[in-house]
Amino acid sequence: MTMTDTGVKPIPAYAPSEDGKPRNAVDEKWMRLHRAMMNRPARLAKKAQKIENSDRH
């Protein structure tokens, strides 16, 4: 990995395994983060719906 002029290392891109199963603990962490990111819009919509419903009652 090369250093830039500012001394900051670039972050390597994450590529999931072919079979979709984590290879190690780092893979497992990245897969959890990726799933959380993909589900975020649905979670926010669900939370907004819950707040809206509680305001009506």
mmCIF entry with sequence, helices, sheets and N, C-alpha, C, O atoms, coordinates in Angstrom:
data_MODEL
# 
_entry.id   MODEL 
# 
_entity.id                         1 
_entity.type                       polymer 
_entity.pdbx_number_of_molecules   1 
# 
_entity_poly.entity_id                      1 
_entity_poly.type                           'polypeptide(L)' 
_entity_poly.nstd_linkage                   no 
_entity_poly.nstd_monomer                   no 
_entity_poly.pdbx_seq_one_letter_code       MTMTDTGVKPIPAYAPSEDGKPRNAVDEKWMRLHRAMMNRPARLAKKAQKIENSDRH 
_entity_poly.pdbx_seq_one_letter_code_can   MTMTDTGVKPIPAYAPSEDGKPRNAVDEKWMRLHRAMMNRPARLAKKAQKIENSDRH 
_entity_poly.pdbx_strand_id                 A 
# 
loop_
_entity_poly_seq.entity_id 
_entity_poly_seq.num 
_entity_poly_seq.mon_id 
_entity_poly_seq.hetero 
1 1  MET n 
1 2  THR n 
1 3  MET n 
1 4  THR n 
1 5  ASP n 
1 6  THR n 
1 7  GLY n 
1 8  VAL n 
1 9  LYS n 
1 10 PRO n 
1 11 ILE n 
1 12 PRO n 
1 13 ALA n 
1 14 TYR n 
1 15 ALA n 
1 16 PRO n 
1 17 SER n 
1 18 GLU n 
1 19 ASP n 
1 20 GLY n 
1 21 LYS n 
1 22 PRO n 
1 23 ARG n 
1 24 ASN n 
1 25 ALA n 
1 26 VAL n 
1 27 ASP n 
1 28 GLU n 
1 29 LYS n 
1 30 TRP n 
1 31 MET n 
1 32 ARG n 
1 33 LEU n 
1 34 HIS n 
1 35 ARG n 
1 36 ALA n 
1 37 MET n 
1 38 MET n 
1 39 ASN n 
1 40 ARG n 
1 41 PRO n 
1 42 ALA n 
1 43 ARG n 
1 44 LEU n 
1 45 ALA n 
1 46 LYS n 
1 47 LYS n 
1 48 ALA n 
1 49 GLN n 
1 50 LYS n 
1 51 ILE n 
1 52 GLU n 
1 53 ASN n 
1 54 SER n 
1 55 ASP n 
1 56 ARG n 
1 57 HIS n 
# 
_struct_asym.id          A 
_struct_asym.entity_id   1 
# 
_struct_conf.conf_type_id            HELX_P 
_struct_conf.id                      HELX_P1 
_struct_conf.pdbx_PDB_helix_id       AA1 
_struct_conf.beg_label_comp_id       ALA 
_struct_conf.beg_label_asym_id       A 
_struct_conf.beg_label_seq_id        25 
_struct_conf.pdbx_beg_PDB_ins_code   ? 
_struct_conf.end_label_comp_id       ARG 
_struct_conf.end_label_asym_id       A 
_struct_conf.end_label_seq_id        56 
_struct_conf.pdbx_end_PDB_ins_code   ? 
_struct_conf.beg_auth_comp_id        ALA 
_struct_conf.beg_auth_asym_id        A 
_struct_conf.beg_auth_seq_id         25 
_struct_conf.end_auth_comp_id        ARG 
_struct_conf.end_auth_asym_id        A 
_struct_conf.end_auth_seq_id         56 
_struct_conf.pdbx_PDB_helix_class    1 
_struct_conf.details                 ? 
_struct_conf.pdbx_PDB_helix_length   32 
# 
_struct_conf_type.id          HELX_P 
_struct_conf_type.criteria    ? 
_struct_conf_type.reference   ? 
# 
loop_
_atom_site.group_PDB 
_atom_site.id 
_atom_site.type_symbol 
_atom_site.label_atom_id 
_atom_site.label_alt_id 
_atom_site.label_comp_id 
_atom_site.label_asym_id 
_atom_site.label_entity_id 
_atom_site.label_seq_id 
_atom_site.pdbx_PDB_ins_code 
_atom_site.Cartn_x 
_atom_site.Cartn_y 
_atom_site.Cartn_z 
_atom_site.occupancy 
_atom_site.B_iso_or_equiv 
_atom_site.pdbx_formal_charge 
_atom_site.auth_seq_id 
_atom_site.auth_comp_id 
_atom_site.auth_asym_id 
_atom_site.auth_atom_id 
_atom_site.pdbx_PDB_model_num 
ATOM 1   N N  . MET A 1 1  ? 0.856   -1.167  0.000  1.00 0.00 ? 1  MET A N  1 
ATOM 2   C CA . MET A 1 1  ? 0.000   0.000   0.000  1.00 0.00 ? 1  MET A CA 1 
ATOM 3   C C  . MET A 1 1  ? 0.903   1.231   0.000  1.00 0.00 ? 1  MET A C  1 
ATOM 4   O O  . MET A 1 1  ? 1.877   1.290   0.750  1.00 0.00 ? 1  MET A O  1 
ATOM 5   N N  . THR A 1 2  ? 0.588   2.182   -0.815 1.00 0.00 ? 2  THR A N  1 
ATOM 6   C CA . THR A 1 2  ? 1.443   3.364   -0.917 1.00 0.00 ? 2  THR A CA 1 
ATOM 7   C C  . THR A 1 2  ? 0.929   4.490   -0.038 1.00 0.00 ? 2  THR A C  1 
ATOM 8   O O  . THR A 1 2  ? -0.253  4.559   0.296  1.00 0.00 ? 2  THR A O  1 
ATOM 9   N N  . MET A 1 3  ? 1.832   5.351   0.319  1.00 0.00 ? 3  MET A N  1 
ATOM 10  C CA . MET A 1 3  ? 1.469   6.522   1.119  1.00 0.00 ? 3  MET A CA 1 
ATOM 11  C C  . MET A 1 3  ? 1.240   7.697   0.171  1.00 0.00 ? 3  MET A C  1 
ATOM 12  O O  . MET A 1 3  ? 1.912   7.819   -0.853 1.00 0.00 ? 3  MET A O  1 
ATOM 13  N N  . THR A 1 4  ? 0.309   8.540   0.512  1.00 0.00 ? 4  THR A N  1 
ATOM 14  C CA . THR A 1 4  ? 0.084   9.749   -0.275 1.00 0.00 ? 4  THR A CA 1 
ATOM 15  C C  . THR A 1 4  ? 0.971   10.855  0.272  1.00 0.00 ? 4  THR A C  1 
ATOM 16  O O  . THR A 1 4  ? 1.682   10.653  1.256  1.00 0.00 ? 4  THR A O  1 
ATOM 17  N N  . ASP A 1 5  ? 0.934   12.010  -0.354 1.00 0.00 ? 5  ASP A N  1 
ATOM 18  C CA . ASP A 1 5  ? 1.751   13.142  0.097  1.00 0.00 ? 5  ASP A CA 1 
ATOM 19  C C  . ASP A 1 5  ? 1.396   13.570  1.509  1.00 0.00 ? 5  ASP A C  1 
ATOM 20  O O  . ASP A 1 5  ? 2.256   14.072  2.232  1.00 0.00 ? 5  ASP A O  1 
ATOM 21  N N  . THR A 1 6  ? 0.152   13.384  1.915  1.00 0.00 ? 6  THR A N  1 
ATOM 22  C CA . THR A 1 6  ? -0.271  13.806  3.250  1.00 0.00 ? 6  THR A CA 1 
ATOM 23  C C  . THR A 1 6  ? 0.024   12.748  4.303  1.00 0.00 ? 6  THR A C  1 
ATOM 24  O O  . THR A 1 6  ? -0.175  12.989  5.494  1.00 0.00 ? 6  THR A O  1 
ATOM 25  N N  . GLY A 1 7  ? 0.489   11.590  3.885  1.00 0.00 ? 7  GLY A N  1 
ATOM 26  C CA . GLY A 1 7  ? 0.820   10.543  4.843  1.00 0.00 ? 7  GLY A CA 1 
ATOM 27  C C  . GLY A 1 7  ? -0.362  9.677   5.226  1.00 0.00 ? 7  GLY A C  1 
ATOM 28  O O  . GLY A 1 7  ? -0.278  8.922   6.194  1.00 0.00 ? 7  GLY A O  1 
ATOM 29  N N  . VAL A 1 8  ? -1.458  9.765   4.495  1.00 0.00 ? 8  VAL A N  1 
ATOM 30  C CA . VAL A 1 8  ? -2.657  8.985   4.798  1.00 0.00 ? 8  VAL A CA 1 
ATOM 31  C C  . VAL A 1 8  ? -2.723  7.801   3.843  1.00 0.00 ? 8  VAL A C  1 
ATOM 32  O O  . VAL A 1 8  ? -2.587  7.962   2.630  1.00 0.00 ? 8  VAL A O  1 
ATOM 33  N N  . LYS A 1 9  ? -2.931  6.620   4.394  1.00 0.00 ? 9  LYS A N  1 
ATOM 34  C CA . LYS A 1 9  ? -3.047  5.430   3.556  1.00 0.00 ? 9  LYS A CA 1 
ATOM 35  C C  . LYS A 1 9  ? -4.457  5.342   2.979  1.00 0.00 ? 9  LYS A C  1 
ATOM 36  O O  . LYS A 1 9  ? -5.427  5.587   3.696  1.00 0.00 ? 9  LYS A O  1 
ATOM 37  N N  . PRO A 1 10 ? -4.591  4.999   1.701  1.00 0.00 ? 10 PRO A N  1 
ATOM 38  C CA . PRO A 1 10 ? -5.932  4.809   1.134  1.00 0.00 ? 10 PRO A CA 1 
ATOM 39  C C  . PRO A 1 10 ? -6.584  3.555   1.715  1.00 0.00 ? 10 PRO A C  1 
ATOM 40  O O  . PRO A 1 10 ? -5.897  2.587   2.042  1.00 0.00 ? 10 PRO A O  1 
ATOM 41  N N  . ILE A 1 11 ? -7.881  3.577   1.840  1.00 0.00 ? 11 ILE A N  1 
ATOM 42  C CA . ILE A 1 11 ? -8.623  2.435   2.368  1.00 0.00 ? 11 ILE A CA 1 
ATOM 43  C C  . ILE A 1 11 ? -8.878  1.459   1.216  1.00 0.00 ? 11 ILE A C  1 
ATOM 44  O O  . ILE A 1 11 ? -9.440  1.852   0.194  1.00 0.00 ? 11 ILE A O  1 
ATOM 45  N N  . PRO A 1 12 ? -8.480  0.213   1.365  1.00 0.00 ? 12 PRO A N  1 
ATOM 46  C CA . PRO A 1 12 ? -8.727  -0.749  0.290  1.00 0.00 ? 12 PRO A CA 1 
ATOM 47  C C  . PRO A 1 12 ? -10.223 -1.053  0.166  1.00 0.00 ? 12 PRO A C  1 
ATOM 48  O O  . PRO A 1 12 ? -10.963 -1.025  1.148  1.00 0.00 ? 12 PRO A O  1 
ATOM 49  N N  . ALA A 1 13 ? -10.638 -1.337  -1.047 1.00 0.00 ? 13 ALA A N  1 
ATOM 50  C CA . ALA A 1 13 ? -12.044 -1.666  -1.280 1.00 0.00 ? 13 ALA A CA 1 
ATOM 51  C C  . ALA A 1 13 ? -12.344 -3.036  -0.692 1.00 0.00 ? 13 ALA A C  1 
ATOM 52  O O  . ALA A 1 13 ? -11.493 -3.926  -0.709 1.00 0.00 ? 13 ALA A O  1 
ATOM 53  N N  . TYR A 1 14 ? -13.542 -3.202  -0.176 1.00 0.00 ? 14 TYR A N  1 
ATOM 54  C CA . TYR A 1 14 ? -13.953 -4.484  0.385  1.00 0.00 ? 14 TYR A CA 1 
ATOM 55  C C  . TYR A 1 14 ? -14.679 -5.285  -0.683 1.00 0.00 ? 14 TYR A C  1 
ATOM 56  O O  . TYR A 1 14 ? -15.585 -4.772  -1.340 1.00 0.00 ? 14 TYR A O  1 
ATOM 57  N N  . ALA A 1 15 ? -14.292 -6.516  -0.856 1.00 0.00 ? 15 ALA A N  1 
ATOM 58  C CA . ALA A 1 15 ? -14.963 -7.413  -1.793 1.00 0.00 ? 15 ALA A CA 1 
ATOM 59  C C  . ALA A 1 15 ? -15.423 -8.639  -1.012 1.00 0.00 ? 15 ALA A C  1 
ATOM 60  O O  . ALA A 1 15 ? -14.593 -9.361  -0.459 1.00 0.00 ? 15 ALA A O  1 
ATOM 61  N N  . PRO A 1 16 ? -16.736 -8.888  -0.958 1.00 0.00 ? 16 PRO A N  1 
ATOM 62  C CA . PRO A 1 16 ? -17.232 -10.051 -0.218 1.00 0.00 ? 16 PRO A CA 1 
ATOM 63  C C  . PRO A 1 16 ? -16.798 -11.358 -0.887 1.00 0.00 ? 16 PRO A C  1 
ATOM 64  O O  . PRO A 1 16 ? -16.444 -11.381 -2.066 1.00 0.00 ? 16 PRO A O  1 
ATOM 65  N N  . SER A 1 17 ? -16.832 -12.424 -0.124 1.00 0.00 ? 17 SER A N  1 
ATOM 66  C CA . SER A 1 17 ? -16.445 -13.725 -0.663 1.00 0.00 ? 17 SER A CA 1 
ATOM 67  C C  . SER A 1 17 ? -17.475 -14.195 -1.683 1.00 0.00 ? 17 SER A C  1 
ATOM 68  O O  . SER A 1 17 ? -18.619 -13.738 -1.686 1.00 0.00 ? 17 SER A O  1 
ATOM 69  N N  . GLU A 1 18 ? -17.062 -15.095 -2.532 1.00 0.00 ? 18 GLU A N  1 
ATOM 70  C CA . GLU A 1 18 ? -17.924 -15.604 -3.607 1.00 0.00 ? 18 GLU A CA 1 
ATOM 71  C C  . GLU A 1 18 ? -19.184 -16.284 -3.075 1.00 0.00 ? 18 GLU A C  1 
ATOM 72  O O  . GLU A 1 18 ? -20.271 -16.096 -3.621 1.00 0.00 ? 18 GLU A O  1 
ATOM 73  N N  . ASP A 1 19 ? -19.037 -17.074 -2.012 1.00 0.00 ? 19 ASP A N  1 
ATOM 74  C CA . ASP A 1 19 ? -20.173 -17.844 -1.503 1.00 0.00 ? 19 ASP A CA 1 
ATOM 75  C C  . ASP A 1 19 ? -21.047 -17.057 -0.524 1.00 0.00 ? 19 ASP A C  1 
ATOM 76  O O  . ASP A 1 19 ? -22.077 -17.559 -0.073 1.00 0.00 ? 19 ASP A O  1 
ATOM 77  N N  . GLY A 1 20 ? -20.642 -15.828 -0.194 1.00 0.00 ? 20 GLY A N  1 
ATOM 78  C CA . GLY A 1 20 ? -21.447 -15.009 0.706  1.00 0.00 ? 20 GLY A CA 1 
ATOM 79  C C  . GLY A 1 20 ? -21.247 -15.299 2.179  1.00 0.00 ? 20 GLY A C  1 
ATOM 80  O O  . GLY A 1 20 ? -21.932 -14.726 3.026  1.00 0.00 ? 20 GLY A O  1 
ATOM 81  N N  . LYS A 1 21 ? -20.309 -16.186 2.490  1.00 0.00 ? 21 LYS A N  1 
ATOM 82  C CA . LYS A 1 21 ? -20.029 -16.524 3.887  1.00 0.00 ? 21 LYS A CA 1 
ATOM 83  C C  . LYS A 1 21 ? -18.754 -15.809 4.325  1.00 0.00 ? 21 LYS A C  1 
ATOM 84  O O  . LYS A 1 21 ? -17.813 -15.687 3.541  1.00 0.00 ? 21 LYS A O  1 
ATOM 85  N N  . PRO A 1 22 ? -18.715 -15.335 5.572  1.00 0.00 ? 22 PRO A N  1 
ATOM 86  C CA . PRO A 1 22 ? -17.508 -14.639 6.030  1.00 0.00 ? 22 PRO A CA 1 
ATOM 87  C C  . PRO A 1 22 ? -16.299 -15.565 6.091  1.00 0.00 ? 22 PRO A C  1 
ATOM 88  O O  . PRO A 1 22 ? -16.400 -16.714 6.520  1.00 0.00 ? 22 PRO A O  1 
ATOM 89  N N  . ARG A 1 23 ? -15.154 -15.045 5.654  1.00 0.00 ? 23 ARG A N  1 
ATOM 90  C CA . ARG A 1 23 ? -13.909 -15.818 5.684  1.00 0.00 ? 23 ARG A CA 1 
ATOM 91  C C  . ARG A 1 23 ? -13.246 -15.737 7.051  1.00 0.00 ? 23 ARG A C  1 
ATOM 92  O O  . ARG A 1 23 ? -12.561 -16.666 7.479  1.00 0.00 ? 23 ARG A O  1 
ATOM 93  N N  . ASN A 1 24 ? -13.461 -14.608 7.737  1.00 0.00 ? 24 ASN A N  1 
ATOM 94  C CA . ASN A 1 24 ? -12.835 -14.410 9.048  1.00 0.00 ? 24 ASN A CA 1 
ATOM 95  C C  . ASN A 1 24 ? -13.638 -13.353 9.816  1.00 0.00 ? 24 ASN A C  1 
ATOM 96  O O  . ASN A 1 24 ? -14.695 -12.926 9.353  1.00 0.00 ? 24 ASN A O  1 
ATOM 97  N N  . ALA A 1 25 ? -13.153 -12.938 10.963 1.00 0.00 ? 25 ALA A N  1 
ATOM 98  C CA . ALA A 1 25 ? -13.873 -11.976 11.805 1.00 0.00 ? 25 ALA A CA 1 
ATOM 99  C C  . ALA A 1 25 ? -14.011 -10.622 11.119 1.00 0.00 ? 25 ALA A C  1 
ATOM 100 O O  . ALA A 1 25 ? -15.022 -9.942  11.293 1.00 0.00 ? 25 ALA A O  1 
ATOM 101 N N  . VAL A 1 26 ? -13.011 -10.228 10.347 1.00 0.00 ? 26 VAL A N  1 
ATOM 102 C CA . VAL A 1 26 ? -13.073 -8.944  9.643  1.00 0.00 ? 26 VAL A CA 1 
ATOM 103 C C  . VAL A 1 26 ? -14.179 -8.991  8.595  1.00 0.00 ? 26 VAL A C  1 
ATOM 104 O O  . VAL A 1 26 ? -14.959 -8.047  8.466  1.00 0.00 ? 26 VAL A O  1 
ATOM 105 N N  . ASP A 1 27 ? -14.245 -10.085 7.852  1.00 0.00 ? 27 ASP A N  1 
ATOM 106 C CA . ASP A 1 27 ? -15.314 -10.262 6.867  1.00 0.00 ? 27 ASP A CA 1 
ATOM 107 C C  . ASP A 1 27 ? -16.681 -10.187 7.539  1.00 0.00 ? 27 ASP A C  1 
ATOM 108 O O  . ASP A 1 27 ? -17.594 -9.532  7.037  1.00 0.00 ? 27 ASP A O  1 
ATOM 109 N N  . GLU A 1 28 ? -16.811 -10.854 8.660  1.00 0.00 ? 28 GLU A N  1 
ATOM 110 C CA . GLU A 1 28 ? -18.081 -10.872 9.379  1.00 0.00 ? 28 GLU A CA 1 
ATOM 111 C C  . GLU A 1 28 ? -18.491 -9.455  9.776  1.00 0.00 ? 28 GLU A C  1 
ATOM 112 O O  . GLU A 1 28 ? -19.659 -9.083  9.662  1.00 0.00 ? 28 GLU A O  1 
ATOM 113 N N  . LYS A 1 29 ? -17.521 -8.668  10.242 1.00 0.00 ? 29 LYS A N  1 
ATOM 114 C CA . LYS A 1 29 ? -17.794 -7.284  10.638 1.00 0.00 ? 29 LYS A CA 1 
ATOM 115 C C  . LYS A 1 29 ? -18.256 -6.468  9.434  1.00 0.00 ? 29 LYS A C  1 
ATOM 116 O O  . LYS A 1 29 ? -19.255 -5.753  9.520  1.00 0.00 ? 29 LYS A O  1 
ATOM 117 N N  . TRP A 1 30 ? -17.535 -6.568  8.307  1.00 0.00 ? 30 TRP A N  1 
ATOM 118 C CA . TRP A 1 30 ? -17.901 -5.806  7.117  1.00 0.00 ? 30 TRP A CA 1 
ATOM 119 C C  . TRP A 1 30 ? -19.270 -6.222  6.594  1.00 0.00 ? 30 TRP A C  1 
ATOM 120 O O  . TRP A 1 30 ? -20.038 -5.378  6.132  1.00 0.00 ? 30 TRP A O  1 
ATOM 121 N N  . MET A 1 31 ? -19.581 -7.500  6.661  1.00 0.00 ? 31 MET A N  1 
ATOM 122 C CA . MET A 1 31 ? -20.884 -7.974  6.186  1.00 0.00 ? 31 MET A CA 1 
ATOM 123 C C  . MET A 1 31 ? -22.004 -7.436  7.069  1.00 0.00 ? 31 MET A C  1 
ATOM 124 O O  . MET A 1 31 ? -23.065 -7.067  6.566  1.00 0.00 ? 31 MET A O  1 
ATOM 125 N N  . ARG A 1 32 ? -21.776 -7.388  8.390  1.00 0.00 ? 32 ARG A N  1 
ATOM 126 C CA . ARG A 1 32 ? -22.768 -6.809  9.305  1.00 0.00 ? 32 ARG A CA 1 
ATOM 127 C C  . ARG A 1 32 ? -22.981 -5.333  8.998  1.00 0.00 ? 32 ARG A C  1 
ATOM 128 O O  . ARG A 1 32 ? -24.116 -4.861  8.941  1.00 0.00 ? 32 ARG A O  1 
ATOM 129 N N  . LEU A 1 33 ? -21.882 -4.607  8.798  1.00 0.00 ? 33 LEU A N  1 
ATOM 130 C CA . LEU A 1 33 ? -21.984 -3.183  8.485  1.00 0.00 ? 33 LEU A CA 1 
ATOM 131 C C  . LEU A 1 33 ? -22.709 -2.960  7.159  1.00 0.00 ? 33 LEU A C  1 
ATOM 132 O O  . LEU A 1 33 ? -23.527 -2.048  7.041  1.00 0.00 ? 33 LEU A O  1 
ATOM 133 N N  . HIS A 1 34 ? -22.411 -3.788  6.172  1.00 0.00 ? 34 HIS A N  1 
ATOM 134 C CA . HIS A 1 34 ? -23.051 -3.664  4.863  1.00 0.00 ? 34 HIS A CA 1 
ATOM 135 C C  . HIS A 1 34 ? -24.557 -3.931  4.961  1.00 0.00 ? 34 HIS A C  1 
ATOM 136 O O  . HIS A 1 34 ? -25.359 -3.199  4.382  1.00 0.00 ? 34 HIS A O  1 
ATOM 137 N N  . ARG A 1 35 ? -24.935 -4.981  5.694  1.00 0.00 ? 35 ARG A N  1 
ATOM 138 C CA . ARG A 1 35 ? -26.365 -5.275  5.865  1.00 0.00 ? 35 ARG A CA 1 
ATOM 139 C C  . ARG A 1 35 ? -27.071 -4.136  6.583  1.00 0.00 ? 35 ARG A C  1 
ATOM 140 O O  . ARG A 1 35 ? -28.187 -3.764  6.222  1.00 0.00 ? 35 ARG A O  1 
ATOM 141 N N  . ALA A 1 36 ? -26.418 -3.582  7.600  1.00 0.00 ? 36 ALA A N  1 
ATOM 142 C CA . ALA A 1 36 ? -27.010 -2.467  8.346  1.00 0.00 ? 36 ALA A CA 1 
ATOM 143 C C  . ALA A 1 36 ? -27.203 -1.263  7.431  1.00 0.00 ? 36 ALA A C  1 
ATOM 144 O O  . ALA A 1 36 ? -28.228 -0.585  7.500  1.00 0.00 ? 36 ALA A O  1 
ATOM 145 N N  . MET A 1 37 ? -26.215 -0.996  6.573  1.00 0.00 ? 37 MET A N  1 
ATOM 146 C CA . MET A 1 37 ? -26.326 0.130   5.653  1.00 0.00 ? 37 MET A CA 1 
ATOM 147 C C  . MET A 1 37 ? -27.454 -0.093  4.646  1.00 0.00 ? 37 MET A C  1 
ATOM 148 O O  . MET A 1 37 ? -28.202 0.833   4.330  1.00 0.00 ? 37 MET A O  1 
ATOM 149 N N  . MET A 1 38 ? -27.573 -1.310  4.148  1.00 0.00 ? 38 MET A N  1 
ATOM 150 C CA . MET A 1 38 ? -28.605 -1.609  3.158  1.00 0.00 ? 38 MET A CA 1 
ATOM 151 C C  . MET A 1 38 ? -30.004 -1.545  3.769  1.00 0.00 ? 38 MET A C  1 
ATOM 152 O O  . MET A 1 38 ? -30.960 -1.187  3.080  1.00 0.00 ? 38 MET A O  1 
ATOM 153 N N  . ASN A 1 39 ? -30.136 -1.886  5.047  1.00 0.00 ? 39 ASN A N  1 
ATOM 154 C CA . ASN A 1 39 ? -31.442 -1.883  5.707  1.00 0.00 ? 39 ASN A CA 1 
ATOM 155 C C  . ASN A 1 39 ? -31.793 -0.535  6.321  1.00 0.00 ? 39 ASN A C  1 
ATOM 156 O O  . ASN A 1 39 ? -32.900 -0.370  6.832  1.00 0.00 ? 39 ASN A O  1 
ATOM 157 N N  . ARG A 1 40 ? -30.880 0.437   6.286  1.00 0.00 ? 40 ARG A N  1 
ATOM 158 C CA . ARG A 1 40 ? -31.092 1.717   6.964  1.00 0.00 ? 40 ARG A CA 1 
ATOM 159 C C  . ARG A 1 40 ? -32.347 2.454   6.482  1.00 0.00 ? 40 ARG A C  1 
ATOM 160 O O  . ARG A 1 40 ? -33.124 2.906   7.323  1.00 0.00 ? 40 ARG A O  1 
ATOM 161 N N  . PRO A 1 41 ? -32.583 2.598   5.175  1.00 0.00 ? 41 PRO A N  1 
ATOM 162 C CA . PRO A 1 41 ? -33.797 3.307   4.747  1.00 0.00 ? 41 PRO A CA 1 
ATOM 163 C C  . PRO A 1 41 ? -35.078 2.660   5.284  1.00 0.00 ? 41 PRO A C  1 
ATOM 164 O O  . PRO A 1 41 ? -36.011 3.358   5.680  1.00 0.00 ? 41 PRO A O  1 
ATOM 165 N N  . ALA A 1 42 ? -35.115 1.340   5.294  1.00 0.00 ? 42 ALA A N  1 
ATOM 166 C CA . ALA A 1 42 ? -36.297 0.638   5.806  1.00 0.00 ? 42 ALA A CA 1 
ATOM 167 C C  . ALA A 1 42 ? -36.457 0.879   7.307  1.00 0.00 ? 42 ALA A C  1 
ATOM 168 O O  . ALA A 1 42 ? -37.571 1.077   7.793  1.00 0.00 ? 42 ALA A O  1 
ATOM 169 N N  . ARG A 1 43 ? -35.334 0.860   8.042  1.00 0.00 ? 43 ARG A N  1 
ATOM 170 C CA . ARG A 1 43 ? -35.396 1.112   9.489  1.00 0.00 ? 43 ARG A CA 1 
ATOM 171 C C  . ARG A 1 43 ? -35.868 2.527   9.776  1.00 0.00 ? 43 ARG A C  1 
ATOM 172 O O  . ARG A 1 43 ? -36.674 2.741   10.681 1.00 0.00 ? 43 ARG A O  1 
ATOM 173 N N  . LEU A 1 44 ? -35.369 3.501   9.008  1.00 0.00 ? 44 LEU A N  1 
ATOM 174 C CA . LEU A 1 44 ? -35.777 4.890   9.220  1.00 0.00 ? 44 LEU A CA 1 
ATOM 175 C C  . LEU A 1 44 ? -37.258 5.081   8.902  1.00 0.00 ? 44 LEU A C  1 
ATOM 176 O O  . LEU A 1 44 ? -37.961 5.792   9.620  1.00 0.00 ? 44 LEU A O  1 
ATOM 177 N N  . ALA A 1 45 ? -37.732 4.450   7.833  1.00 0.00 ? 45 ALA A N  1 
ATOM 178 C CA . ALA A 1 45 ? -39.142 4.554   7.470  1.00 0.00 ? 45 ALA A CA 1 
ATOM 179 C C  . ALA A 1 45 ? -40.016 3.919   8.544  1.00 0.00 ? 45 ALA A C  1 
ATOM 180 O O  . ALA A 1 45 ? -41.067 4.453   8.897  1.00 0.00 ? 45 ALA A O  1 
ATOM 181 N N  . LYS A 1 46 ? -39.578 2.785   9.054  1.00 0.00 ? 46 LYS A N  1 
ATOM 182 C CA . LYS A 1 46 ? -40.323 2.091   10.107 1.00 0.00 ? 46 LYS A CA 1 
ATOM 183 C C  . LYS A 1 46 ? -40.374 2.945   11.372 1.00 0.00 ? 46 LYS A C  1 
ATOM 184 O O  . LYS A 1 46 ? -41.409 3.030   12.032 1.00 0.00 ? 46 LYS A O  1 
ATOM 185 N N  . LYS A 1 47 ? -39.249 3.576   11.702 1.00 0.00 ? 47 LYS A N  1 
ATOM 186 C CA . LYS A 1 47 ? -39.182 4.432   12.887 1.00 0.00 ? 47 LYS A CA 1 
ATOM 187 C C  . LYS A 1 47 ? -40.091 5.650   12.714 1.00 0.00 ? 47 LYS A C  1 
ATOM 188 O O  . LYS A 1 47 ? -40.793 6.032   13.650 1.00 0.00 ? 47 LYS A O  1 
ATOM 189 N N  . ALA A 1 48 ? -40.085 6.261   11.533 1.00 0.00 ? 48 ALA A N  1 
ATOM 190 C CA . ALA A 1 48 ? -40.935 7.419   11.261 1.00 0.00 ? 48 ALA A CA 1 
ATOM 191 C C  . ALA A 1 48 ? -42.407 7.029   11.348 1.00 0.00 ? 48 ALA A C  1 
ATOM 192 O O  . ALA A 1 48 ? -43.221 7.780   11.885 1.00 0.00 ? 48 ALA A O  1 
ATOM 193 N N  . GLN A 1 49 ? -42.744 5.858   10.822 1.00 0.00 ? 49 GLN A N  1 
ATOM 194 C CA . GLN A 1 49 ? -44.119 5.362   10.878 1.00 0.00 ? 49 GLN A CA 1 
ATOM 195 C C  . GLN A 1 49 ? -44.544 5.152   12.327 1.00 0.00 ? 49 GLN A C  1 
ATOM 196 O O  . GLN A 1 49 ? -45.667 5.487   12.705 1.00 0.00 ? 49 GLN A O  1 
ATOM 197 N N  . LYS A 1 50 ? -43.655 4.604   13.126 1.00 0.00 ? 50 LYS A N  1 
ATOM 198 C CA . LYS A 1 50 ? -43.942 4.346   14.535 1.00 0.00 ? 50 LYS A CA 1 
ATOM 199 C C  . LYS A 1 50 ? -44.186 5.666   15.277 1.00 0.00 ? 50 LYS A C  1 
ATOM 200 O O  . LYS A 1 50 ? -45.118 5.767   16.074 1.00 0.00 ? 50 LYS A O  1 
ATOM 201 N N  . ILE A 1 51 ? -43.352 6.671   15.015 1.00 0.00 ? 51 ILE A N  1 
ATOM 202 C CA . ILE A 1 51 ? -43.511 7.983   15.651 1.00 0.00 ? 51 ILE A CA 1 
ATOM 203 C C  . ILE A 1 51 ? -44.813 8.631   15.200 1.00 0.00 ? 51 ILE A C  1 
ATOM 204 O O  . ILE A 1 51 ? -45.534 9.216   16.008 1.00 0.00 ? 51 ILE A O  1 
ATOM 205 N N  . GLU A 1 52 ? -45.110 8.526   13.913 1.00 0.00 ? 52 GLU A N  1 
ATOM 206 C CA . GLU A 1 52 ? -46.340 9.111   13.374 1.00 0.00 ? 52 GLU A CA 1 
ATOM 207 C C  . GLU A 1 52 ? -47.568 8.457   14.001 1.00 0.00 ? 52 GLU A C  1 
ATOM 208 O O  . GLU A 1 52 ? -48.534 9.140   14.339 1.00 0.00 ? 52 GLU A O  1 
ATOM 209 N N  . ASN A 1 53 ? -47.531 7.148   14.154 1.00 0.00 ? 53 ASN A N  1 
ATOM 210 C CA . ASN A 1 53 ? -48.657 6.435   14.757 1.00 0.00 ? 53 ASN A CA 1 
ATOM 211 C C  . ASN A 1 53 ? -48.817 6.798   16.227 1.00 0.00 ? 53 ASN A C  1 
ATOM 212 O O  . ASN A 1 53 ? -49.941 6.897   16.719 1.00 0.00 ? 53 ASN A O  1 
ATOM 213 N N  . SER A 1 54 ? -47.711 6.996   16.930 1.00 0.00 ? 54 SER A N  1 
ATOM 214 C CA . SER A 1 54 ? -47.807 7.346   18.346 1.00 0.00 ? 54 SER A CA 1 
ATOM 215 C C  . SER A 1 54 ? -48.314 8.776   18.521 1.00 0.00 ? 54 SER A C  1 
ATOM 216 O O  . SER A 1 54 ? -48.929 9.084   19.542 1.00 0.00 ? 54 SER A O  1 
ATOM 217 N N  . ASP A 1 55 ? -48.069 9.653   17.551 1.00 0.00 ? 55 ASP A N  1 
ATOM 218 C CA . ASP A 1 55 ? -48.568 11.027  17.614 1.00 0.00 ? 55 ASP A CA 1 
ATOM 219 C C  . ASP A 1 55 ? -50.080 11.082  17.419 1.00 0.00 ? 55 ASP A C  1 
ATOM 220 O O  . ASP A 1 55 ? -50.742 11.976  17.946 1.00 0.00 ? 55 ASP A O  1 
ATOM 221 N N  . ARG A 1 56 ? -50.619 10.144  16.676 1.00 0.00 ? 56 ARG A N  1 
ATOM 222 C CA . ARG A 1 56 ? -52.065 10.127  16.407 1.00 0.00 ? 56 ARG A CA 1 
ATOM 223 C C  . ARG A 1 56 ? -52.867 9.686   17.624 1.00 0.00 ? 56 ARG A C  1 
ATOM 224 O O  . ARG A 1 56 ? -54.028 10.067  17.771 1.00 0.00 ? 56 ARG A O  1 
ATOM 225 N N  . HIS A 1 57 ? -52.265 8.893   18.493 1.00 0.00 ? 57 HIS A N  1 
ATOM 226 C CA . HIS A 1 57 ? -53.000 8.343   19.642 1.00 0.00 ? 57 HIS A CA 1 
ATOM 227 C C  . HIS A 1 57 ? -52.730 9.099   20.891 1.00 0.00 ? 57 HIS A C  1 
ATOM 228 O O  . HIS A 1 57 ? -53.270 8.763   21.945 1.00 0.00 ? 57 HIS A O  1 
# 
